[in-house]
Amino acid sequence: MDISSIEIVNGSKITLHFSLTLRDGEVIDSNFDKAPVSFQIGDGNMLPGFERLLLGLTEGDRLEELIEAAEAFGERNPKNVQHFPIERFSHLLEDELMPAEQGSVVAFKDGAGFDVPGVVAKILDDTIVVDFNHPLSGRDILFKALIIKVNESNLDVLEVKL
């Protein structure tokens, strides 16, 4: 089989250049001016909505596709905006670690002990409003990619590891 005709499938290890851009032209991330990145399709390093667009492409292919918010970083969920009594942050105030302004990032522990970051949306007299939505949720993303290399699927190896 001609190596340049290997199609990207689940389990393929690929090397690519990519960029993520908002509708207004703001570039969120790009490595076109840096070294390409390598990862395995299905390993969790890229969101499924982005990976689906890569399936079937081969070495040298270019991609430019607008991904709607739901398939990119998800829609904004109003339930992810939480109001906390300012007293809950009193220990931070004493240590001068209190989120001083809107836009500060704070971390909370979830039930399993993992950090869950949130962005301070508002600081009121008695309440702090924290938004736990991904900062890019609700935003359509223009995904551009240039496939540099495709290696055959390592799906058999992945199945053994599970």
TAWO-V432149 format. One record per run of one state. SS is the DSSP state (H for helix, E for strand, C for the rest). FROM is the first residue (numbers start at 1). TO is the last residue. If there is no record, write none. Layout:
ss from to
SS FROM TO
SS FROM TO
This chain:
ss from to
C 1 2
H 3 5
C 6 12
E 13 22
C 23 26
E 27 30
C 31 36
E 37 40
C 41 47
H 48 54
C 55 61
E 62 67
C 68 68
H 69 71
C 72 77
H 78 80
E 81 85
H 86 94
C 95 104
E 105 109
C 110 114
E 115 123
C 124 126
E 127 131
C 132 140
E 141 151
C 152 154
H 155 161
C 162 162
